[in-house]
């Protein structure tokens, strides 16, 4: 079973042949308080022939080990060459489907959005206060 791609994401480019993904990048926008880096996270340049628009900003709130799921995908799905071995890690080789990475991004958005909805609907934990002698390694900050 696989997640369905998120509806509402607009594809700009060649849907049948989106081209190679070298490194995904956010769209550019004017720098301001809402966009201090001048990056529009609702726009993702996936490959040479494909830009995805209308990515929900909320999808970036789903965080795994300190990084959004989309951020992990952007980091891991880029062409890299290991300096020591010279081995090339090319995500374009992971599948014969030319849409693999485009569809994967859209599926990760769906998983992010639906996970946030599920987690948001959970009741509070009502945890007991931590005692003073609670080991530091067990403490949850935040």
C-alpha positions as CSV (number, residue, x, y, z in Angstrom):
1,X,0.0,0.0,0.0
2,X,1.2,3.5,-0.8
3,X,0.0,7.0,0.1
4,X,-1.8,8.8,-2.6
5,X,-0.2,12.1,-3.8
6,X,-1.5,15.2,-2.1
7,X,-4.3,16.9,-4.1
8,X,-3.9,20.6,-4.8
9,X,-0.2,20.6,-5.7
10,X,0.2,22.2,-9.1
11,X,2.8,20.8,-11.5
12,X,4.5,23.3,-13.8
13,X,6.5,21.6,-16.5
14,X,6.6,18.4,-18.3
15,X,4.5,16.0,-16.2
16,X,5.4,13.0,-18.4
17,X,9.2,13.6,-18.3
18,X,10.0,15.9,-15.3
19,X,13.8,15.4,-15.9
20,X,16.6,14.6,-13.5
21,X,16.6,15.8,-10.0
22,X,20.1,17.2,-9.1
23,X,19.1,19.1,-6.0
24,X,15.6,20.3,-5.0
25,X,15.3,24.0,-4.1
26,X,12.6,26.3,-2.8
27,X,11.1,29.0,-5.0
28,X,12.5,32.5,-4.6
29,X,10.5,35.4,-3.2
30,X,11.2,38.8,-1.7
31,X,13.0,38.8,1.7
32,X,10.7,39.9,4.5
33,X,9.8,39.0,8.1
34,X,7.8,36.0,6.8
35,X,10.6,34.9,4.4
36,X,13.9,35.9,5.9
37,X,15.9,33.7,3.5
38,X,13.9,34.8,0.4
39,X,12.5,31.3,0.0
40,X,8.9,30.4,-0.8
41,X,8.4,27.0,0.8
42,X,5.1,26.6,-1.1
43,X,7.1,26.3,-4.3
44,X,9.6,23.4,-4.8
45,X,11.9,23.2,-7.9
46,X,12.1,19.4,-8.1
47,X,14.0,19.0,-11.3
48,X,15.1,20.6,-14.5
49,X,11.6,20.3,-16.0
50,X,9.3,20.4,-13.0
51,X,8.2,22.9,-10.4
52,X,5.6,22.0,-7.7
53,X,3.4,24.9,-6.4
54,X,0.8,25.2,-3.7
55,X,2.6,22.9,-1.2
56,X,0.9,23.6,2.1
57,X,3.2,25.5,4.6
58,X,1.7,23.4,7.4
59,X,3.3,20.2,5.8
60,X,6.6,21.5,7.1
61,X,5.3,21.3,10.7
62,X,5.6,17.5,10.6
63,X,9.1,17.1,12.0
64,X,11.2,13.9,12.3
65,X,14.5,14.2,14.2
66,X,14.5,18.0,14.1
67,X,13.8,18.4,10.4
68,X,10.6,18.4,8.4
69,X,9.8,15.2,6.3
70,X,10.0,17.4,3.2
71,X,13.4,18.8,4.4
72,X,14.7,15.2,4.8
73,X,13.5,14.4,1.3
74,X,15.2,17.5,-0.1
75,X,18.4,16.6,1.7
76,X,18.6,12.9,0.8
77,X,17.2,13.0,-2.7
78,X,20.1,14.9,-4.4
79,X,23.0,13.7,-6.5
80,X,26.1,13.4,-4.3
81,X,29.5,12.0,-4.7
82,X,31.3,10.5,-1.7
83,X,34.7,12.2,-1.5
84,X,36.5,9.2,0.0
85,X,35.2,6.5,-2.3
86,X,34.1,8.5,-5.4
87,X,30.7,6.6,-5.3
88,X,27.9,8.6,-6.7
89,X,24.5,8.5,-4.9
90,X,22.0,9.4,-7.6
91,X,18.3,9.3,-6.6
92,X,17.3,9.3,-10.3
93,X,18.6,5.7,-10.3
94,X,16.2,4.5,-7.6
95,X,13.3,3.9,-10.1
96,X,12.7,3.5,-13.8
97,X,9.6,5.7,-13.4
98,X,10.6,9.3,-14.5
99,X,7.9,10.7,-12.1
100,X,9.2,8.8,-9.1
101,X,10.7,11.8,-7.2
102,X,7.8,14.1,-8.2
103,X,5.2,11.7,-6.9
104,X,7.3,10.9,-3.8
105,X,7.3,14.6,-2.8
106,X,3.5,14.7,-3.2
107,X,3.1,11.5,-1.1
108,X,5.4,12.9,1.6
109,X,3.2,16.0,1.7
110,X,0.1,13.8,2.2
111,X,1.7,11.8,5.0
112,X,2.9,15.0,6.7
113,X,-0.5,16.6,6.5
114,X,-2.5,13.5,7.6
115,X,0.0,12.8,10.4
116,X,-0.4,16.4,11.7
117,X,-4.2,16.0,11.6
118,X,-4.1,12.7,13.5
119,X,-1.6,14.0,16.1
120,X,-3.6,17.2,16.5
121,X,-6.7,15.2,17.3
122,X,-5.1,13.2,20.1
123,X,-6.2,14.0,23.7
124,X,-3.6,15.5,26.0
125,X,-1.4,13.0,27.8
126,X,-2.1,14.5,31.3
127,X,1.3,13.4,32.5
128,X,2.2,13.6,36.2
129,X,4.8,16.3,37.0
130,X,8.4,15.1,37.0
131,X,9.8,14.6,40.5
132,X,12.9,16.6,41.5
133,X,15.0,13.4,41.4
134,X,14.0,12.6,37.8
135,X,17.2,11.8,35.9
136,X,18.3,14.6,33.6
137,X,18.5,12.2,30.6
138,X,14.8,11.5,31.0
139,X,13.6,15.1,31.1
140,X,11.5,16.4,28.3
141,X,12.0,20.1,27.6
142,X,9.3,22.1,25.8
